[in-house]
Amino acid sequence: MEVWGLGGSEAWTLGARRHKRAGAWAMVAAMKFAVALGALNPAFFEDAVLEAERLGFESCWLPEHLVLTDDMTGSPHPGQDHPPIPPTTPVFDAFAMLAYLAARTSRIRLGTNVYLMGLRHPFVAARAVQTLDIISGGRAEIGIGAGWLRQEWHAAVLDPATRGRRLDEALEVCRRLWTEPVVTHSGEFFRFDPVHFEPKPVQKPHPPIHVGGESDAALRRAARAGDGWIGIEPDLETVSRAIARLGELRREAGREGERFEVTIGAALEGPDAAARLEEAGVHRLIVRPWRRSPQAIDGLRAFADTFF
C-alpha cells in the first residue's frame, strides 16, 4: 500500500515510515491513517481533505443519518445511553458529499462511517455506492451499520427491531447487484423480478464493506459478511478482545483466509500508541488531531510531522 510524500508525487510505502522518539529511530509498519470528517464543521471539509491528501493520509470518513429526531436516546458507544450529538447537528447526504470530494481529489480514499444501509431500499444503496466508486476511480470504502438511533427508524416508518435483519438482506441484494448480470430476489423485506444493474463498480468484486459496531451482533455480521470491522474509539483492551472474537467468528464462518481490515477511531498520544494498536491487529486509525474546526489544517500538519 502506498501514500504520497509531503508536497510531492513520489509514492513511498507506509512500511518505511520512521519516527524519532527518545533519541532513536523506530519503525511503525503499514498502519493506515485516516481523517474523521464527522468531527469537523462541514465548512472545513474540502480544505481539510485536500490537505490530508497532500500530507499522505490514506482516507477520510463521513458519518450520516437520514434525520435526527427531537427526542433522541441511545448511543453508538457501548455502555452509554446519552446521544453523542445534538439533534441540530448538520448532516449531509454522505454519497453526494463524498462524490464532490472525489472530484476535488485524486488519491485519498473516501469512506462512510457508517452508512445506514438498512434504512434504504437496496436499489438506492447499491446505486449510491456504485456511483461514488466510479466517480472516484475506485476509491470508495463503505462502512455500514444497523444504527443506534431507534427514533430515526420510527420516523422512517420502519421497525427498529428489524434493523439487523434488514441490513443483512439489503447488503446481500447490493452485493448481487454489484456482481451479477441479472438479479431477482424474494426475501423478508425486499422482493423483485429480474433486474439489470449497470455499470458495475470499479473495484472488484465491489468496494470493501466495513461493518461498524461493537455488539456481538455487529461482530458476527462483520465476520460473516464484511471485508472489515470499524470500532468507535475503543481502548486497547476492548480492541484486543474484539479482534480475538472476530478471529473466532471468521474461523467458524470459514473466512479466516480472506482479507479483512480492522479500523478504529483513536485519539493517539504518540507513535508508541499507534504501534501498540498495530501489534494488536489494527490496520487503520481514524483520527481528529484538532480541538476546534478552524485548527484542523494545523492539526493535520502537526500529526503528519509526528507520525509520517
C-alpha positions as a LaTeX table, in Angstrom:
\begin{tabular}{lrrr}
\hline
Residue & $x$ (\AA) & $y$ (\AA) & $z$ (\AA) \\
\hline
Met1 & 0.00 & 0.00 & 0.00 \\
Glu2 & 1.29 & 3.44 & $-0.90$ \\
Val3 & 0.81 & 7.01 & 0.19 \\
Trp4 & 2.20 & 10.24 & $-1.12$ \\
Gly5 & 5.03 & 12.20 & 0.39 \\
Leu6 & 4.80 & 15.77 & 1.60 \\
Gly7 & 4.38 & 18.21 & $-1.24$ \\
Gly8 & 5.35 & 15.72 & $-3.95$ \\
Ser9 & 4.08 & 12.94 & $-6.16$ \\
Glu10 & 6.63 & 10.24 & $-5.41$ \\
Ala11 & 4.94 & 7.40 & $-3.55$ \\
Trp12 & 6.54 & 5.76 & $-0.57$ \\
Thr13 & 5.38 & 2.80 & 1.49 \\
Leu14 & 3.95 & 3.18 & 4.96 \\
Gly15 & 6.25 & 0.36 & 6.00 \\
Ala16 & 9.20 & 2.72 & 5.52 \\
Arg17 & 7.87 & 5.39 & 7.92 \\
Arg18 & 10.26 & 6.37 & 10.65 \\
His19 & 9.55 & 8.18 & 13.89 \\
Lys20 & 12.15 & 9.83 & 16.08 \\
Arg21 & 11.47 & 9.34 & 19.75 \\
Ala22 & 13.77 & 9.17 & 22.79 \\
Gly23 & 16.71 & 9.95 & 20.52 \\
Ala24 & 16.35 & 6.74 & 18.49 \\
Trp25 & 14.70 & 5.78 & 15.20 \\
Ala26 & 11.86 & 3.29 & 15.43 \\
Met27 & 9.67 & 1.72 & 12.81 \\
Val28 & 5.88 & 1.81 & 12.51 \\
Ala29 & 4.78 & $-0.60$ & 9.81 \\
Ala30 & 1.79 & $-0.50$ & 7.48 \\
Met31 & $-0.73$ & 1.38 & 9.64 \\
Lys32 & $-3.16$ & 3.48 & 7.60 \\
Phe33 & $-4.12$ & 6.89 & 8.97 \\
Ala34 & $-7.49$ & 8.42 & 8.12 \\
Val35 & $-9.39$ & 11.63 & 8.87 \\
Ala36 & $-12.69$ & 11.77 & 10.83 \\
Leu37 & $-14.87$ & 14.25 & 8.94 \\
Gly38 & $-17.67$ & 13.78 & 11.44 \\
Ala39 & $-15.59$ & 15.69 & 13.99 \\
Leu40 & $-15.33$ & 18.69 & 11.65 \\
Asn41 & $-17.58$ & 21.59 & 10.74 \\
Pro42 & $-18.75$ & 20.94 & 7.15 \\
Ala43 & $-17.42$ & 24.34 & 6.07 \\
Phe44 & $-13.91$ & 22.87 & 6.50 \\
Phe45 & $-14.46$ & 19.53 & 4.74 \\
Glu46 & $-12.91$ & 20.45 & 1.40 \\
Asp47 & $-9.84$ & 22.25 & 2.72 \\
Ala48 & $-9.17$ & 19.52 & 5.28 \\
Val49 & $-9.48$ & 16.68 & 2.77 \\
Leu50 & $-7.28$ & 18.44 & 0.22 \\
Glu51 & $-4.62$ & 18.99 & 2.88 \\
Ala52 & $-4.99$ & 15.44 & 4.19 \\
Glu53 & $-4.37$ & 14.10 & 0.69 \\
Arg54 & $-1.32$ & 16.33 & 0.27 \\
Leu55 & 0.09 & 15.16 & 3.59 \\
Gly56 & $-0.39$ & 11.47 & 2.84 \\
Phe57 & $-3.45$ & 10.45 & 4.85 \\
Glu58 & $-4.90$ & 7.28 & 3.36 \\
Ser59 & $-8.62$ & 8.07 & 3.62 \\
Cys60 & $-11.36$ & 10.28 & 5.03 \\
Trp61 & $-14.59$ & 9.02 & 6.60 \\
Leu62 & $-18.00$ & 10.70 & 6.84 \\
Pro63 & $-20.89$ & 9.64 & 9.12 \\
Glu64 & $-24.53$ & 10.02 & 8.11 \\
His65 & $-28.16$ & 9.94 & 9.21 \\
Leu66 & $-31.40$ & 10.40 & 7.34 \\
Val67 & $-32.80$ & 12.58 & 10.12 \\
Leu68 & $-32.04$ & 13.39 & 13.74 \\
Thr69 & $-35.18$ & 13.36 & 15.85 \\
Asp70 & $-36.00$ & 15.90 & 18.54 \\
Asp71 & $-36.30$ & 13.07 & 21.06 \\
Met72 & $-33.04$ & 11.11 & 20.93 \\
Thr73 & $-31.95$ & 8.23 & 23.13 \\
Gly74 & $-29.16$ & 5.70 & 22.92 \\
Ser75 & $-25.56$ & 5.93 & 21.76 \\
Pro76 & $-23.18$ & 4.12 & 19.41 \\
His77 & $-20.68$ & 3.92 & 22.30 \\
Pro78 & $-21.06$ & 0.71 & 24.34 \\
Gly79 & $-22.30$ & 1.29 & 27.88 \\
Gln80 & $-23.51$ & 4.83 & 27.15 \\
Asp81 & $-27.13$ & 5.97 & 26.85 \\
His82 & $-26.65$ & 9.68 & 26.11 \\
Pro83 & $-26.63$ & 10.58 & 22.38 \\
Pro84 & $-23.17$ & 11.82 & 21.31 \\
Ile85 & $-24.61$ & 14.58 & 19.11 \\
Pro86 & $-27.50$ & 17.09 & 19.42 \\
Pro87 & $-30.46$ & 16.86 & 17.02 \\
Thr88 & $-29.40$ & 20.15 & 15.41 \\
Thr89 & $-26.11$ & 18.68 & 14.13 \\
Pro90 & $-25.63$ & 19.49 & 10.41 \\
Val91 & $-25.99$ & 16.34 & 8.29 \\
Phe92 & $-25.39$ & 15.93 & 4.56 \\
Asp93 & $-26.04$ & 13.11 & 2.15 \\
Ala94 & $-22.85$ & 11.13 & 2.58 \\
Phe95 & $-22.53$ & 9.96 & $-1.01$ \\
Ala96 & $-23.26$ & 13.35 & $-2.52$ \\
Met97 & $-20.63$ & 14.97 & $-0.29$ \\
Leu98 & $-18.06$ & 12.25 & $-0.89$ \\
Ala99 & $-18.67$ & 12.41 & $-4.64$ \\
Tyr100 & $-17.93$ & 16.13 & $-4.52$ \\
Leu101 & $-14.74$ & 15.47 & $-2.56$ \\
Ala102 & $-13.84$ & 12.73 & $-5.04$ \\
Ala103 & $-13.99$ & 15.29 & $-7.84$ \\
Arg104 & $-11.65$ & 17.60 & $-5.91$ \\
Thr105 & $-9.06$ & 14.90 & $-5.09$ \\
Ser106 & $-7.18$ & 12.14 & $-6.88$ \\
Arg107 & $-5.65$ & 9.75 & $-4.33$ \\
Ile108 & $-7.30$ & 9.85 & $-0.90$ \\
Arg109 & $-9.91$ & 7.14 & $-0.32$ \\
Leu110 & $-13.47$ & 8.07 & 0.65 \\
Gly111 & $-15.41$ & 6.20 & 3.32 \\
Thr112 & $-18.77$ & 6.18 & 5.12 \\
Asn113 & $-18.65$ & 5.73 & 8.88 \\
Val114 & $-21.26$ & 4.41 & 8.87 \\
Tyr115 & $-23.96$ & 4.28 & 6.17 \\
Leu116 & $-27.36$ & 3.10 & 7.43 \\
Met117 & $-27.96$ & 0.77 & 4.52 \\
Gly118 & $-30.93$ & $-0.92$ & 6.18 \\
Leu119 & $-32.92$ & 2.34 & 6.07 \\
Arg120 & $-32.75$ & 2.32 & 2.25 \\
His121 & $-34.08$ & 0.12 & $-0.48$ \\
Pro122 & $-31.07$ & $-1.83$ & $-1.79$ \\
Phe123 & $-31.60$ & $-0.30$ & $-5.26$ \\
Val124 & $-30.92$ & 3.13 & $-3.75$ \\
Ala125 & $-27.97$ & 1.96 & $-1.64$ \\
Ala126 & $-26.33$ & $-0.03$ & $-4.44$ \\
Arg127 & $-26.62$ & 2.90 & $-6.85$ \\
Ala128 & $-25.10$ & 5.35 & $-4.36$ \\
Val129 & $-22.11$ & 3.09 & $-3.70$ \\
Gln130 & $-21.62$ & 2.30 & $-7.40$ \\
Thr131 & $-21.73$ & 5.98 & $-8.38$ \\
Leu132 & $-19.16$ & 7.03 & $-5.76$ \\
Asp133 & $-16.83$ & 4.20 & $-6.73$ \\
Ile134 & $-16.99$ & 5.08 & $-10.42$ \\
Ile135 & $-16.66$ & 8.85 & $-9.94$ \\
Ser136 & $-13.70$ & 8.38 & $-7.61$ \\
Gly137 & $-11.93$ & 5.88 & $-9.85$ \\
Gly138 & $-12.28$ & 3.06 & $-7.35$ \\
Arg139 & $-11.61$ & 4.91 & $-4.08$ \\
Ala140 & $-14.80$ & 4.05 & $-2.16$ \\
Glu141 & $-14.69$ & 2.41 & 1.29 \\
Ile142 & $-18.17$ & 1.54 & 2.54 \\
Gly143 & $-18.75$ & 1.43 & 6.27 \\
Ile144 & $-22.23$ & 0.17 & 7.16 \\
Gly145 & $-24.13$ & $-0.30$ & 10.41 \\
Ala146 & $-27.55$ & $-1.18$ & 11.79 \\
Gly147 & $-27.83$ & 2.19 & 13.53 \\
Trp148 & $-28.19$ & 3.21 & 17.15 \\
Leu149 & $-30.96$ & 5.85 & 16.89 \\
Arg150 & $-34.21$ & 3.91 & 17.13 \\
Gln151 & $-36.31$ & 7.07 & 16.75 \\
Glu152 & $-34.82$ & 7.58 & 13.28 \\
Trp153 & $-36.29$ & 4.23 & 12.24 \\
His154 & $-39.68$ & 5.16 & 13.69 \\
Ala155 & $-39.58$ & 8.45 & 11.76 \\
Ala156 & $-38.92$ & 6.48 & 8.56 \\
Val157 & $-41.93$ & 4.25 & 9.44 \\
Leu158 & $-39.74$ & 1.21 & 9.90 \\
Asp159 & $-39.49$ & $-1.13$ & 12.88 \\
Pro160 & $-36.11$ & $-0.68$ & 14.61 \\
Ala161 & $-36.35$ & $-4.24$ & 15.92 \\
Thr162 & $-35.83$ & $-5.42$ & 12.33 \\
Arg163 & $-32.82$ & $-3.23$ & 11.58 \\
Gly164 & $-30.24$ & $-6.01$ & 11.77 \\
Arg165 & $-32.20$ & $-8.34$ & 9.50 \\
Arg166 & $-33.00$ & $-5.54$ & 7.06 \\
Leu167 & $-29.32$ & $-4.59$ & 6.88 \\
Asp168 & $-28.28$ & $-8.19$ & 6.24 \\
Glu169 & $-30.79$ & $-8.59$ & 3.44 \\
Ala170 & $-30.08$ & $-5.20$ & 1.89 \\
Leu171 & $-26.35$ & $-5.98$ & 1.82 \\
Glu172 & $-26.99$ & $-9.36$ & 0.23 \\
Val173 & $-29.05$ & $-7.73$ & $-2.53$ \\
Cys174 & $-26.48$ & $-4.97$ & $-3.07$ \\
Arg175 & $-23.68$ & $-7.47$ & $-3.47$ \\
Arg176 & $-25.65$ & $-9.33$ & $-6.10$ \\
Leu177 & $-26.48$ & $-6.10$ & $-7.95$ \\
Trp178 & $-22.79$ & $-5.15$ & $-7.99$ \\
Thr179 & $-21.62$ & $-8.51$ & $-9.30$ \\
Glu180 & $-24.36$ & $-10.36$ & $-11.22$ \\
Pro181 & $-25.70$ & $-9.54$ & $-14.71$ \\
Val182 & $-29.36$ & $-10.15$ & $-13.81$ \\
Val183 & $-30.79$ & $-10.27$ & $-10.29$ \\
Thr184 & $-34.11$ & $-11.44$ & $-8.89$ \\
His185 & $-34.89$ & $-11.60$ & $-5.19$ \\
Ser186 & $-37.59$ & $-12.78$ & $-2.81$ \\
Gly187 & $-36.83$ & $-12.12$ & 0.84 \\
Glu188 & $-38.36$ & $-10.98$ & 4.10 \\
Phe189 & $-38.20$ & $-7.27$ & 3.27 \\
Phe190 & $-37.45$ & $-6.94$ & $-0.46$ \\
Arg191 & $-38.90$ & $-8.72$ & $-3.48$ \\
Phe192 & $-38.47$ & $-8.01$ & $-7.19$ \\
Asp193 & $-38.47$ & $-9.72$ & $-10.54$ \\
Pro194 & $-35.32$ & $-9.84$ & $-12.73$ \\
Val195 & $-33.49$ & $-6.51$ & $-12.96$ \\
His196 & $-30.30$ & $-5.26$ & $-14.60$ \\
Phe197 & $-27.85$ & $-3.02$ & $-12.73$ \\
Glu198 & $-25.16$ & $-1.31$ & $-14.80$ \\
Pro199 & $-22.43$ & $-0.25$ & $-14.79$ \\
Lys200 & $-20.73$ & $-2.30$ & $-12.11$ \\
Pro201 & $-18.38$ & $-0.68$ & $-9.57$ \\
Val202 & $-14.73$ & $-0.14$ & $-10.47$ \\
Gln203 & $-13.44$ & $-2.21$ & $-7.55$ \\
Lys204 & $-13.92$ & $-5.95$ & $-7.91$ \\
Pro205 & $-15.95$ & $-7.69$ & $-6.80$ \\
His206 & $-17.19$ & $-4.45$ & $-5.19$ \\
Pro207 & $-15.93$ & $-1.71$ & $-2.83$ \\
Pro208 & $-14.78$ & $-3.00$ & 0.58 \\
Ile209 & $-17.60$ & $-3.37$ & 3.12 \\
His210 & $-16.64$ & $-2.44$ & 6.70 \\
Val211 & $-19.20$ & $-3.33$ & 9.37 \\
Gly212 & $-19.44$ & $-0.91$ & 12.28 \\
Gly213 & $-20.46$ & $-1.64$ & 15.86 \\
Glu214 & $-19.13$ & $-3.34$ & 18.97 \\
Ser215 & $-22.09$ & $-5.53$ & 19.90 \\
Asp216 & $-21.82$ & $-9.28$ & 19.40 \\
Ala217 & $-24.37$ & $-8.99$ & 16.58 \\
Ala218 & $-22.20$ & $-6.41$ & 14.82 \\
Leu219 & $-19.07$ & $-8.55$ & 15.25 \\
Arg220 & $-20.91$ & $-11.57$ & 13.87 \\
Arg221 & $-22.08$ & $-9.53$ & 10.87 \\
Ala222 & $-18.55$ & $-8.25$ & 10.25 \\
Ala223 & $-17.09$ & $-11.77$ & 10.44 \\
Arg224 & $-19.78$ & $-13.30$ & 8.27 \\
Ala225 & $-20.38$ & $-10.62$ & 5.63 \\
Gly226 & $-17.76$ & $-7.87$ & 5.99 \\
Asp227 & $-14.40$ & $-7.10$ & 4.45 \\
Gly228 & $-13.53$ & $-5.28$ & 7.66 \\
Trp229 & $-14.74$ & $-4.02$ & 11.03 \\
Ile230 & $-15.00$ & $-0.46$ & 12.40 \\
Gly231 & $-14.82$ & 0.29 & 16.14 \\
Ile232 & $-15.61$ & 3.65 & 17.73 \\
Glu233 & $-12.61$ & 4.80 & 19.80 \\
Pro234 & $-12.30$ & 1.67 & 21.97 \\
Asp235 & $-9.37$ & 1.24 & 24.33 \\
Leu236 & $-6.59$ & $-1.24$ & 23.64 \\
Glu237 & $-8.11$ & $-3.96$ & 25.81 \\
Thr238 & $-11.50$ & $-3.64$ & 24.11 \\
Val239 & $-9.87$ & $-3.67$ & 20.67 \\
Ser240 & $-7.88$ & $-6.78$ & 21.52 \\
Arg241 & $-10.98$ & $-8.61$ & 22.74 \\
Ala242 & $-12.95$ & $-7.61$ & 19.64 \\
Ile243 & $-10.17$ & $-8.74$ & 17.30 \\
Ala244 & $-9.89$ & $-12.07$ & 19.09 \\
Arg245 & $-13.65$ & $-12.54$ & 18.87 \\
Leu246 & $-13.63$ & $-11.62$ & 15.17 \\
Gly247 & $-10.94$ & $-14.25$ & 14.62 \\
Glu248 & $-13.09$ & $-16.91$ & 16.26 \\
Leu249 & $-16.18$ & $-15.91$ & 14.29 \\
Arg250 & $-14.31$ & $-15.78$ & 10.99 \\
Arg251 & $-12.92$ & $-19.26$ & 11.57 \\
Glu252 & $-16.45$ & $-20.50$ & 12.30 \\
Ala253 & $-17.60$ & $-18.90$ & 9.03 \\
Gly254 & $-14.70$ & $-20.44$ & 7.09 \\
Arg255 & $-13.36$ & $-16.99$ & 6.19 \\
Glu256 & $-10.09$ & $-16.86$ & 8.14 \\
Gly257 & $-8.01$ & $-16.90$ & 4.95 \\
Glu258 & $-9.74$ & $-13.91$ & 3.36 \\
Arg259 & $-8.50$ & $-10.33$ & 3.55 \\
Phe260 & $-10.02$ & $-8.44$ & 6.47 \\
Glu261 & $-9.24$ & $-4.95$ & 7.84 \\
Val262 & $-9.72$ & $-3.60$ & 11.36 \\
Thr263 & $-10.41$ & 0.13 & 11.55 \\
Ile264 & $-10.91$ & 2.12 & 14.74 \\
Gly265 & $-11.33$ & 5.71 & 15.75 \\
Ala266 & $-8.46$ & 6.72 & 18.00 \\
Ala267 & $-7.03$ & 9.66 & 19.93 \\
Leu268 & $-3.30$ & 8.96 & 19.87 \\
Glu269 & $-0.71$ & 10.20 & 22.35 \\
Gly270 & 2.18 & 9.33 & 20.06 \\
Pro271 & 3.74 & 6.71 & 17.76 \\
Asp272 & 4.06 & 4.24 & 20.64 \\
Ala273 & 0.26 & 4.17 & 20.98 \\
Ala274 & $-0.11$ & 3.56 & 17.24 \\
Ala275 & 2.47 & 0.78 & 17.40 \\
Arg276 & 0.60 & $-0.95$ & 20.26 \\
Leu277 & $-2.65$ & $-0.84$ & 18.30 \\
Glu278 & $-0.92$ & $-2.18$ & 15.22 \\
Glu279 & 0.55 & $-5.03$ & 17.25 \\
Ala280 & $-2.98$ & $-5.80$ & 18.46 \\
Gly281 & $-4.12$ & $-6.20$ & 14.85 \\
Val282 & $-5.45$ & $-2.77$ & 13.88 \\
His283 & $-4.92$ & $-1.78$ & 10.23 \\
Arg284 & $-6.39$ & 1.74 & 10.08 \\
Leu285 & $-6.78$ & 4.58 & 12.59 \\
Ile286 & $-9.37$ & 7.33 & 12.02 \\
Val287 & $-8.09$ & 10.43 & 13.82 \\
Arg288 & $-9.16$ & 14.01 & 14.54 \\
Pro289 & $-6.00$ & 15.88 & 15.57 \\
Trp290 & $-7.69$ & 19.19 & 16.38 \\
Arg291 & $-9.85$ & 20.66 & 19.13 \\
Arg292 & $-11.84$ & 23.14 & 17.03 \\
Ser293 & $-12.54$ & 23.03 & 13.30 \\
Pro294 & $-10.50$ & 26.17 & 12.45 \\
Gln295 & $-7.47$ & 24.32 & 13.87 \\
Ala296 & $-7.94$ & 21.28 & 11.59 \\
Ile297 & $-5.30$ & 22.15 & 8.98 \\
Asp298 & $-2.63$ & 22.90 & 11.57 \\
Gly299 & $-3.64$ & 19.77 & 13.47 \\
Leu300 & $-3.30$ & 17.58 & 10.40 \\
Arg301 & 0.12 & 19.03 & 9.65 \\
Ala302 & 1.32 & 18.50 & 13.22 \\
Phe303 & 0.01 & 14.93 & 13.16 \\
Ala304 & 1.80 & 14.24 & 9.89 \\
Asp305 & 5.03 & 15.65 & 11.29 \\
Thr306 & 4.78 & 13.22 & 14.21 \\
Phe307 & 3.50 & 10.08 & 12.51 \\
Phe308 & 4.61 & 10.33 & 8.90 \\
\hline
\end{tabular}
